[in-house]
Amino acid sequence: MAIYEFICPKCGNEFELMRPMSESDSRATCPKCGAIAKRQVSSFGSKTGFYVKVPEKPPFRKKARKTQAK
């Protein structure tokens, strides 16, 4: 089983689904609005012993633009 990250193009909701690797290409619907969501490219963590190691850098994602009020 793997955890896949999705983002809804309609409402912007980000969510995760745990599913078998054989279903990695299956469509996912947004739990908020029901639209077809797009799978995100994400990083992974691995467990060694009693510690969970995660990457030092965050995964590649578009940063939200900040709007400046005048």
Jmol script that loads the backbone (N, CA, C; Angstrom):
load data "model"
ATOM      1  N   MET A   1       0.847  -1.184   0.000  1.00  0.00           N
ATOM      2  CA  MET A   1       0.000   0.000   0.000  1.00  0.00           C
ATOM      3  C   MET A   1       0.888   1.241   0.000  1.00  0.00           C
ATOM      4  N   ALA A   2       0.450   2.230  -0.728  1.00  0.00           N
ATOM      5  CA  ALA A   2       1.181   3.489  -0.823  1.00  0.00           C
ATOM      6  C   ALA A   2       0.208   4.640  -0.596  1.00  0.00           C
ATOM      7  N   ILE A   3       0.745   5.762  -0.173  1.00  0.00           N
ATOM      8  CA  ILE A   3      -0.073   6.964   0.028  1.00  0.00           C
ATOM      9  C   ILE A   3       0.183   7.894  -1.155  1.00  0.00           C
ATOM     10  N   TYR A   4      -0.895   8.284  -1.815  1.00  0.00           N
ATOM     11  CA  TYR A   4      -0.802   9.175  -2.971  1.00  0.00           C
ATOM     12  C   TYR A   4      -1.460  10.505  -2.620  1.00  0.00           C
ATOM     13  N   GLU A   5      -0.849  11.589  -3.087  1.00  0.00           N
ATOM     14  CA  GLU A   5      -1.371  12.927  -2.842  1.00  0.00           C
ATOM     15  C   GLU A   5      -2.083  13.429  -4.092  1.00  0.00           C
ATOM     16  N   PHE A   6      -3.224  14.070  -3.880  1.00  0.00           N
ATOM     17  CA  PHE A   6      -4.025  14.600  -4.969  1.00  0.00           C
ATOM     18  C   PHE A   6      -4.383  16.051  -4.697  1.00  0.00           C
ATOM     19  N   ILE A   7      -4.685  16.789  -5.776  1.00  0.00           N
ATOM     20  CA  ILE A   7      -5.178  18.156  -5.649  1.00  0.00           C
ATOM     21  C   ILE A   7      -6.339  18.314  -6.635  1.00  0.00           C
ATOM     22  N   CYS A   8      -7.386  18.969  -6.172  1.00  0.00           N
ATOM     23  CA  CYS A   8      -8.567  19.182  -6.990  1.00  0.00           C
ATOM     24  C   CYS A   8      -8.394  20.472  -7.794  1.00  0.00           C
ATOM     25  N   PRO A   9      -8.500  20.410  -9.129  1.00  0.00           N
ATOM     26  CA  PRO A   9      -8.362  21.626  -9.928  1.00  0.00           C
ATOM     27  C   PRO A   9      -9.560  22.560  -9.791  1.00  0.00           C
ATOM     28  N   LYS A  10     -10.685  22.037  -9.336  1.00  0.00           N
ATOM     29  CA  LYS A  10     -11.895  22.845  -9.221  1.00  0.00           C
ATOM     30  C   LYS A  10     -11.911  23.677  -7.935  1.00  0.00           C
ATOM     31  N   CYS A  11     -11.673  23.026  -6.768  1.00  0.00           N
ATOM     32  CA  CYS A  11     -11.773  23.750  -5.494  1.00  0.00           C
ATOM     33  C   CYS A  11     -10.430  23.934  -4.787  1.00  0.00           C
ATOM     34  N   GLY A  12      -9.355  23.311  -5.293  1.00  0.00           N
ATOM     35  CA  GLY A  12      -8.027  23.479  -4.706  1.00  0.00           C
ATOM     36  C   GLY A  12      -7.771  22.617  -3.481  1.00  0.00           C
ATOM     37  N   ASN A  13      -8.674  21.713  -3.150  1.00  0.00           N
ATOM     38  CA  ASN A  13      -8.521  20.842  -1.991  1.00  0.00           C
ATOM     39  C   ASN A  13      -7.378  19.851  -2.211  1.00  0.00           C
ATOM     40  N   GLU A  14      -6.464  19.747  -1.236  1.00  0.00           N
ATOM     41  CA  GLU A  14      -5.391  18.766  -1.281  1.00  0.00           C
ATOM     42  C   GLU A  14      -5.741  17.643  -0.323  1.00  0.00           C
ATOM     43  N   PHE A  15      -5.598  16.389  -0.792  1.00  0.00           N
ATOM     44  CA  PHE A  15      -5.923  15.247   0.055  1.00  0.00           C
ATOM     45  C   PHE A  15      -5.044  14.060  -0.308  1.00  0.00           C
ATOM     46  N   GLU A  16      -5.019  13.063   0.582  1.00  0.00           N
ATOM     47  CA  GLU A  16      -4.216  11.866   0.398  1.00  0.00           C
ATOM     48  C   GLU A  16      -5.118  10.643   0.363  1.00  0.00           C
ATOM     49  N   LEU A  17      -4.708   9.634  -0.406  1.00  0.00           N
ATOM     50  CA  LEU A  17      -5.412   8.358  -0.455  1.00  0.00           C
ATOM     51  C   LEU A  17      -4.398   7.234  -0.315  1.00  0.00           C
ATOM     52  N   MET A  18      -4.729   6.226   0.498  1.00  0.00           N
ATOM     53  CA  MET A  18      -3.893   5.046   0.596  1.00  0.00           C
ATOM     54  C   MET A  18      -4.536   3.977  -0.293  1.00  0.00           C
ATOM     55  N   ARG A  19      -3.754   3.482  -1.236  1.00  0.00           N
ATOM     56  CA  ARG A  19      -4.263   2.467  -2.155  1.00  0.00           C
ATOM     57  C   ARG A  19      -3.121   1.582  -2.617  1.00  0.00           C
ATOM     58  N   PRO A  20      -3.436   0.392  -3.122  1.00  0.00           N
ATOM     59  CA  PRO A  20      -2.377  -0.494  -3.620  1.00  0.00           C
ATOM     60  C   PRO A  20      -1.655   0.124  -4.815  1.00  0.00           C
ATOM     61  N   MET A  21      -0.412  -0.259  -5.016  1.00  0.00           N
ATOM     62  CA  MET A  21       0.360   0.276  -6.137  1.00  0.00           C
ATOM     63  C   MET A  21      -0.269  -0.107  -7.473  1.00  0.00           C
ATOM     64  N   SER A  22      -1.008  -1.199  -7.515  1.00  0.00           N
ATOM     65  CA  SER A  22      -1.671  -1.609  -8.754  1.00  0.00           C
ATOM     66  C   SER A  22      -2.770  -0.623  -9.162  1.00  0.00           C
ATOM     67  N   GLU A  23      -3.236   0.198  -8.209  1.00  0.00           N
ATOM     68  CA  GLU A  23      -4.270   1.200  -8.493  1.00  0.00           C
ATOM     69  C   GLU A  23      -3.701   2.620  -8.534  1.00  0.00           C
ATOM     70  N   SER A  24      -2.401   2.731  -8.745  1.00  0.00           N
ATOM     71  CA  SER A  24      -1.757   4.044  -8.712  1.00  0.00           C
ATOM     72  C   SER A  24      -2.265   4.982  -9.810  1.00  0.00           C
ATOM     73  N   ASP A  25      -2.687   4.436 -10.939  1.00  0.00           N
ATOM     74  CA  ASP A  25      -3.165   5.264 -12.045  1.00  0.00           C
ATOM     75  C   ASP A  25      -4.679   5.449 -12.052  1.00  0.00           C
ATOM     76  N   SER A  26      -5.375   4.890 -11.063  1.00  0.00           N
ATOM     77  CA  SER A  26      -6.828   5.022 -10.997  1.00  0.00           C
ATOM     78  C   SER A  26      -7.214   6.459 -10.671  1.00  0.00           C
ATOM     79  N   ARG A  27      -8.358   6.884 -11.175  1.00  0.00           N
ATOM     80  CA  ARG A  27      -8.854   8.236 -10.905  1.00  0.00           C
ATOM     81  C   ARG A  27      -9.259   8.375  -9.448  1.00  0.00           C
ATOM     82  N   ALA A  28      -9.181   9.578  -8.953  1.00  0.00           N
ATOM     83  CA  ALA A  28      -9.622   9.880  -7.593  1.00  0.00           C
ATOM     84  C   ALA A  28     -10.577  11.057  -7.656  1.00  0.00           C
ATOM     85  N   THR A  29     -11.632  10.993  -6.868  1.00  0.00           N
ATOM     86  CA  THR A  29     -12.572  12.105  -6.816  1.00  0.00           C
ATOM     87  C   THR A  29     -12.342  12.904  -5.545  1.00  0.00           C
ATOM     88  N   CYS A  30     -12.508  14.191  -5.653  1.00  0.00           N
ATOM     89  CA  CYS A  30     -12.325  15.098  -4.528  1.00  0.00           C
ATOM     90  C   CYS A  30     -13.418  14.824  -3.486  1.00  0.00           C
ATOM     91  N   PRO A  31     -13.038  14.628  -2.214  1.00  0.00           N
ATOM     92  CA  PRO A  31     -14.045  14.389  -1.181  1.00  0.00           C
ATOM     93  C   PRO A  31     -14.875  15.635  -0.862  1.00  0.00           C
ATOM     94  N   LYS A  32     -14.391  16.804  -1.272  1.00  0.00           N
ATOM     95  CA  LYS A  32     -15.096  18.052  -0.984  1.00  0.00           C
ATOM     96  C   LYS A  32     -16.158  18.370  -2.031  1.00  0.00           C
ATOM     97  N   CYS A  33     -15.770  18.323  -3.321  1.00  0.00           N
ATOM     98  CA  CYS A  33     -16.703  18.745  -4.376  1.00  0.00           C
ATOM     99  C   CYS A  33     -17.057  17.647  -5.377  1.00  0.00           C
ATOM    100  N   GLY A  34     -16.341  16.523  -5.366  1.00  0.00           N
ATOM    101  CA  GLY A  34     -16.652  15.407  -6.249  1.00  0.00           C
ATOM    102  C   GLY A  34     -16.024  15.467  -7.629  1.00  0.00           C
ATOM    103  N   ALA A  35     -15.201  16.478  -7.904  1.00  0.00           N
ATOM    104  CA  ALA A  35     -14.533  16.592  -9.207  1.00  0.00           C
ATOM    105  C   ALA A  35     -13.374  15.595  -9.290  1.00  0.00           C
ATOM    106  N   ILE A  36     -12.921  15.320 -10.503  1.00  0.00           N
ATOM    107  CA  ILE A  36     -11.772  14.437 -10.703  1.00  0.00           C
ATOM    108  C   ILE A  36     -10.509  15.197 -10.305  1.00  0.00           C
ATOM    109  N   ALA A  37      -9.719  14.614  -9.411  1.00  0.00           N
ATOM    110  CA  ALA A  37      -8.506  15.261  -8.891  1.00  0.00           C
ATOM    111  C   ALA A  37      -7.283  14.795  -9.671  1.00  0.00           C
ATOM    112  N   LYS A  38      -6.229  15.607  -9.622  1.00  0.00           N
ATOM    113  CA  LYS A  38      -4.966  15.281 -10.279  1.00  0.00           C
ATOM    114  C   LYS A  38      -3.977  14.795  -9.228  1.00  0.00           C
ATOM    115  N   ARG A  39      -3.218  13.761  -9.587  1.00  0.00           N
ATOM    116  CA  ARG A  39      -2.221  13.232  -8.660  1.00  0.00           C
ATOM    117  C   ARG A  39      -1.006  14.145  -8.631  1.00  0.00           C
ATOM    118  N   GLN A  40      -0.477  14.400  -7.453  1.00  0.00           N
ATOM    119  CA  GLN A  40       0.677  15.250  -7.266  1.00  0.00           C
ATOM    120  C   GLN A  40       1.950  14.414  -7.202  1.00  0.00           C
ATOM    121  N   VAL A  41       3.061  14.996  -7.610  1.00  0.00           N
ATOM    122  CA  VAL A  41       4.361  14.376  -7.418  1.00  0.00           C
ATOM    123  C   VAL A  41       4.791  14.736  -6.002  1.00  0.00           C
ATOM    124  N   SER A  42       5.123  13.732  -5.215  1.00  0.00           N
ATOM    125  CA  SER A  42       5.474  14.004  -3.824  1.00  0.00           C
ATOM    126  C   SER A  42       6.716  13.230  -3.424  1.00  0.00           C
ATOM    127  N   SER A  43       7.303  13.624  -2.323  1.00  0.00           N
ATOM    128  CA  SER A  43       8.480  12.942  -1.799  1.00  0.00           C
ATOM    129  C   SER A  43       8.018  11.816  -0.883  1.00  0.00           C
ATOM    130  N   PHE A  44       8.953  11.078  -0.362  1.00  0.00           N
ATOM    131  CA  PHE A  44       8.599   9.965   0.492  1.00  0.00           C
ATOM    132  C   PHE A  44       9.451   9.965   1.751  1.00  0.00           C
ATOM    133  N   GLY A  45       9.009   9.239   2.743  1.00  0.00           N
ATOM    134  CA  GLY A  45       9.766   9.032   3.975  1.00  0.00           C
ATOM    135  C   GLY A  45      10.017   7.546   4.132  1.00  0.00           C
ATOM    136  N   SER A  46      11.073   7.185   4.803  1.00  0.00           N
ATOM    137  CA  SER A  46      11.363   5.774   5.022  1.00  0.00           C
ATOM    138  C   SER A  46      11.664   5.538   6.497  1.00  0.00           C
ATOM    139  N   LYS A  47      11.312   4.371   6.957  1.00  0.00           N
ATOM    140  CA  LYS A  47      11.514   4.039   8.367  1.00  0.00           C
ATOM    141  C   LYS A  47      12.741   3.146   8.493  1.00  0.00           C
ATOM    142  N   THR A  48      13.684   3.565   9.341  1.00  0.00           N
ATOM    143  CA  THR A  48      14.849   2.756   9.639  1.00  0.00           C
ATOM    144  C   THR A  48      14.955   2.647  11.152  1.00  0.00           C
ATOM    145  N   GLY A  49      14.802   1.455  11.664  1.00  0.00           N
ATOM    146  CA  GLY A  49      14.846   1.285  13.113  1.00  0.00           C
ATOM    147  C   GLY A  49      13.641   1.946  13.751  1.00  0.00           C
ATOM    148  N   PHE A  50      13.893   2.824  14.695  1.00  0.00           N
ATOM    149  CA  PHE A  50      12.813   3.519  15.390  1.00  0.00           C
ATOM    150  C   PHE A  50      12.605   4.940  14.874  1.00  0.00           C
ATOM    151  N   TYR A  51      13.322   5.322  13.842  1.00  0.00           N
ATOM    152  CA  TYR A  51      13.259   6.690  13.353  1.00  0.00           C
ATOM    153  C   TYR A  51      12.647   6.747  11.959  1.00  0.00           C
ATOM    154  N   VAL A  52      11.928   7.799  11.693  1.00  0.00           N
ATOM    155  CA  VAL A  52      11.394   8.028  10.357  1.00  0.00           C
ATOM    156  C   VAL A  52      12.206   9.155   9.737  1.00  0.00           C
ATOM    157  N   LYS A  53      12.813   8.884   8.601  1.00  0.00           N
ATOM    158  CA  LYS A  53      13.616   9.897   7.904  1.00  0.00           C
ATOM    159  C   LYS A  53      12.779  10.524   6.813  1.00  0.00           C
ATOM    160  N   VAL A  54      12.775  11.821   6.756  1.00  0.00           N
ATOM    161  CA  VAL A  54      12.077  12.546   5.703  1.00  0.00           C
ATOM    162  C   VAL A  54      13.089  13.418   4.978  1.00  0.00           C
ATOM    163  N   PRO A  55      12.818  13.742   3.739  1.00  0.00           N
ATOM    164  CA  PRO A  55      13.745  14.590   2.978  1.00  0.00           C
ATOM    165  C   PRO A  55      13.906  15.960   3.638  1.00  0.00           C
ATOM    166  N   GLU A  56      15.090  16.538   3.476  1.00  0.00           N
ATOM    167  CA  GLU A  56      15.349  17.863   4.047  1.00  0.00           C
ATOM    168  C   GLU A  56      14.623  18.955   3.279  1.00  0.00           C
ATOM    169  N   LYS A  57      14.491  18.783   1.972  1.00  0.00           N
ATOM    170  CA  LYS A  57      13.808  19.782   1.147  1.00  0.00           C
ATOM    171  C   LYS A  57      12.362  19.362   0.936  1.00  0.00           C
ATOM    172  N   PRO A  58      11.437  20.314   0.873  1.00  0.00           N
ATOM    173  CA  PRO A  58      10.041  19.963   0.582  1.00  0.00           C
ATOM    174  C   PRO A  58       9.892  19.522  -0.870  1.00  0.00           C
ATOM    175  N   PRO A  59       8.840  18.769  -1.183  1.00  0.00           N
ATOM    176  CA  PRO A  59       8.633  18.352  -2.575  1.00  0.00           C
ATOM    177  C   PRO A  59       8.375  19.556  -3.472  1.00  0.00           C
ATOM    178  N   PHE A  60       8.510  19.351  -4.769  1.00  0.00           N
ATOM    179  CA  PHE A  60       8.283  20.425  -5.728  1.00  0.00           C
ATOM    180  C   PHE A  60       6.800  20.742  -5.794  1.00  0.00           C
ATOM    181  N   ARG A  61       6.424  21.931  -5.427  1.00  0.00           N
ATOM    182  CA  ARG A  61       5.039  22.387  -5.498  1.00  0.00           C
ATOM    183  C   ARG A  61       5.028  23.851  -5.884  1.00  0.00           C
ATOM    184  N   LYS A  62       3.952  24.250  -6.526  1.00  0.00           N
ATOM    185  CA  LYS A  62       3.787  25.657  -6.848  1.00  0.00           C
ATOM    186  C   LYS A  62       3.479  26.409  -5.572  1.00  0.00           C
ATOM    187  N   LYS A  63       4.164  27.508  -5.365  1.00  0.00           N
ATOM    188  CA  LYS A  63       3.905  28.333  -4.180  1.00  0.00           C
ATOM    189  C   LYS A  63       2.763  29.280  -4.465  1.00  0.00           C
ATOM    190  N   ALA A  64       1.928  29.463  -3.466  1.00  0.00           N
ATOM    191  CA  ALA A  64       0.801  30.395  -3.610  1.00  0.00           C
ATOM    192  C   ALA A  64       1.354  31.820  -3.690  1.00  0.00           C
ATOM    193  N   ARG A  65       0.822  32.577  -4.593  1.00  0.00           N
ATOM    194  CA  ARG A  65       1.273  33.971  -4.744  1.00  0.00           C
ATOM    195  C   ARG A  65       0.603  34.829  -3.673  1.00  0.00           C
ATOM    196  N   LYS A  66       1.392  35.684  -3.087  1.00  0.00           N
ATOM    197  CA  LYS A  66       0.852  36.610  -2.093  1.00  0.00           C
ATOM    198  C   LYS A  66       0.441  37.901  -2.802  1.00  0.00           C
ATOM    199  N   THR A  67      -0.749  38.355  -2.518  1.00  0.00           N
ATOM    200  CA  THR A  67      -1.210  39.605  -3.096  1.00  0.00           C
ATOM    201  C   THR A  67      -0.969  40.724  -2.101  1.00  0.00           C
ATOM    202  N   GLN A  68      -0.522  41.831  -2.615  1.00  0.00           N
ATOM    203  CA  GLN A  68      -0.225  42.968  -1.765  1.00  0.00           C
ATOM    204  C   GLN A  68      -1.371  43.965  -1.850  1.00  0.00           C
ATOM    205  N   ALA A  69      -1.908  44.321  -0.685  1.00  0.00           N
ATOM    206  CA  ALA A  69      -2.980  45.313  -0.634  1.00  0.00           C
ATOM    207  C   ALA A  69      -2.364  46.711  -0.578  1.00  0.00           C
ATOM    208  N   LYS A  70      -2.894  47.644  -1.347  1.00  0.00           N
ATOM    209  CA  LYS A  70      -2.354  49.011  -1.348  1.00  0.00           C
ATOM    210  C   LYS A  70      -3.318  49.950  -0.690  1.00  0.00           C
TER     211      LYS A  70
END
end "model"
wireframe off; spacefill off
backbone 0.3
color backbone group
